[in-house]
Amino acid sequence: MAWNSFATPLIGKAVRAASRLAHGGGSAFPGRIVERIDPGFLARTLARLPLGVVLVSGTNGKTTTTRMVASMLESLGLKVFTNPTGSNFTRGVVSSLLSEVSLSGKLDADIAVLELDEAYAVHFVRQVRPDYCLLLNVMRDQLDRFGEIDNTARLLSKAAEATTGTVVLNREDPRIARLANVVHAEDGVDVRYFGLDAALRGFFPSDDDMSTTVDAETGESTATMTHTNPPQDVDRPMAPSAEPPEAAGSGESPADVTLLAVGDHHASFGIDGETYETDVKLEGVYNLYNAAAALAAVRAVAADANAMFLPFLGSGAGDDAGTLRRLGISPRIVGFAQSTTQSMIDAAAQVTPAFGRGEVIDVNGSPVELLLVKNPMGFRLSLASFRPEGCDTMICINDEYADGRDMSWLWDVDFTSLRATGVEMVSGVRAWDMALRLEYDQVPLKAVSTELEESVTKFVNANPGTCKHIYCTYTAMLKVRATLGRIADVSDAGVGR
């Protein structure tokens, strides 16, 4: 512990307040300052949480899945600390902590659910060994930072290896499923999986399964063809796959949670041999698989809470409250430990979209949907989930550091589903690159401009009452939200201007 650690919360809060005044939103700068003056602040603060830390990482779906896990745990009675804006570097987590800790450095929470960038997860686990690790997928993303996806998988393996409790893996992603090999089972670390029914695997292909536009048009790729026509039948949920788990790359272990069938804001899950159906508020069919991941993680935490805390209860109801007080165990944790599978399903149904991830903003009577895209698979799944018919479409592409400088991945996205309706506007720093890509897929395009704010304003004000889709990379999404905030009611996501 640093000699000046007693002053860390006060200094950090002061820097954070000044940063918000200067930037109009949250910033990682306070976290950077605290990391320098008190390197042990992060580990020391999180070590006090009775249920520990859940680390969420992977290429696609980190922010939404983190939101789902945190929201579900809160709905089930826990106090949860999380980094809700997607500030997923270690200094971003520290900055988020500064807004929640008291001046004495105490964090009033039962558990932390943290989204970590694939590379920064390695830095995080050097300071904090997570109790739970949820790893979603490995796709080509930010090629200038990560290189090939096998390198990304190696980064995520460090998080799995450092985990002390349960590692939850995507059974259908071979690079993620293989990370079970680095888990220290001899130390009591458990491995769980979330997975797909066999009939859905073509709709959620791994990076290796993706095909080109030419493949799709010649019918050679069932993955892409299924991708452009997502299954909608939820009235007759498909039976769990008879295919052995090892065929999906998970060895002999079955999935703890299986996504059986999907539809419009509806999903069926297979858990413990039972089928659970639910409506969801999340946008996009791909988020239904994220829901399966979140359910698997919540079930792992609940199982441990049940094993750790319920044995302390007395046999008589009248003794329970006193026993809990004497042992310093929160009644919230005991209540959570008794959660049923149905209560977890109900909690998942109430989760709303994270900012920019299917978020809908009303602009003069037109619903404007913001759709974050940052790699081939994410863009493909968004195009498949949000049909263009009856809507105006805009695409905003930037190449800032947070987006990835290498935009070559756009050539791995199939845009032919936009041919019939066309694209109204393309904008952002790499607008002309995007326009060229659409030209090759013979998608009609009405306007191109690198002036993003002007283009967004013009786009959303045209054709009042018409639904609008804006596909955008991360920094473009922040600028789009800021622009919309000047003409419509946009919630503060705490990420600055």
Buried (B, 14 or more C-beta within 10 A) or exposed (E): EEEEBEBBBEBBBEBBEEBBEEEBBBBBBBBBBBBEBBBBBBEBBBEEBBBBBBBBBBBBBBBBBBBBBBBBBBBBBBBBBBBBBBBBBBBBBBBBBBBBBEEEBEBEBBBBBBBBBBBBBBBBBEBBBBBBBBBBBBBBBBBEBBEEBEEBBBBBBBBBBBBBBBBBBBBBBBBBBBBBEBBEEEEEBBBBBBBBBBBBBBBBBBBEBBBBBEBBBEEEBBBBBBBBEBBEEBEEBBEBBEEEBEEBBBBEBBBBBBBBBBBEBBBBBBBEEEBBBBEBEBBBBBBBBBBBBBBBBBBBBBBBBBEBBEEEBEEEEEEBEEBBEEEEBBEBBBEBBBBEBEBBBBBBBBBEBBBBBBBEBEBEEBBBBBBBBBBBBBBBBBBBBBEBEEBBBBBBBBBBEBBBEBBEBBBBBBBBBBBEBBBBBBBBBBBBBBBBBBEEBEBEBEBBBBEBEEBBBBBBEEEEEBBBBBBBBBBBBBBBBBBBBEBBEBEEBBBBE
